[in-house]
Each structure stands twice: as C-alpha cells, then as structure tokens.
C-alpha cells in the first residue's frame, strides 16, 4: 500500500503472507497519518485506528501503529472532523487510548466477539455500514469516561 503526501510517494507498507517473514514491512521517513485522502467533505466524523487495512475497510485514518506523535496528532486534528479512536482489542491499543485522552478525542469500545480483533475483521464479518454505526454508538468522550469504559472493556476481553 503506497503512502503519499501532496501527490508524492513518501513510503509504503506491505503485508507478508508467509509464516517465516515479518507480518508487516514498512518504509516511511516521516510522521504520517494514512487515509487523509479517503476523507470527504460530507463526513462529520472519522474513525482512527492502528492499521492501514482497518482504515481502508471503513475509509478511516491510521496512525500506522499504536502510538501517536505530536506531528501525527496535528495531522489528525487538521482533518477537521470529530475523531473517534478505535483501538485493537488487545492491550497494544492502550497507546492510542492515551493519545485520545491527551488530545481530547473520543474512543470507541466496540462490543464484538472475541474472534474479532480489529475493525478490518469486523468489516469482513459484518460489513462497513454496521461497523461504522457500531463504532459511533459505542464511543465515549472525556478522560474519566474513557478510563472507566476501558476498565470494563478489559474485564470482558
């Protein structure tokens, strides 16, 4: 998957299929948010996830990992939409949750079966419209609400 900025190639990510290779191969020389070109003027909110394939499945944004740099936070805020962070269901998503608290974004804690790891898995199983609606319906805002919901979420996952 190519990464472009102002119509120039700035990097890429590739997904390995074989068992003896790293899961992802990524090359990028700058802080980057994937998916800004997917956004449309009529969108009022946008999901923010770790993975590129999660972003592609619902026209969202990807931080390309579970941490957010200040440069990436500026890029996310510049999109001009309500941001809803959707972390992966494992503890690796805690970095994105902390970024949401720090920058004042919402966090969604989708109630999917344990077999559904992330947004892309959910989209493959349920379809993008259901997934987007569920993300919006399970969002919370504010540090206290996010921390409380995280505790409940960890108990059930």
Steps between C-alpha positions, in 0.01 A plus 500: 500500500663828397521802731467832322523858618411790267498256206853371576590149612643521853494133602309175495384203704473139390336203670688170504307179443772244578567375851877564491482872428416805709125568500544851355777667305480877517716781366429858597731790574255737669216507753198403294126443528358267237156566354474876482432471126206267579313774686207679338357845577164353608658280770439645846711248690773250423627186674871488585664158522842336519503316170489601136260218412267609780499851354445376147205283605297799630664806334661591830842614614797296618785605728704205366544364849380534855671830586429855381776760456430872535539536123242227443264661752528826306426316174198330659363825638554670162248260343237717667266216599396350831760230567396166651792275593431127459782306666567134432343278765833402658711710740710632213219747433562680829739745332225621269260525793747716691546723194122545479493607866797735450360665185131504592377244247225243554567127536276218381493166680313274255325198647610237251558129563846398622576363153484854356838667562458830319291715266608312188395166652165650598449650155569165333245335729226765528555758223619861517166668573428285805856545624495879463164526674624280785819704535296820529252348748771364732712814520568691821659840554695645789788353697287366787246327276773355279694360798186349654391343172852363447486321836167341408625415153812325637285292738296365209784448248 
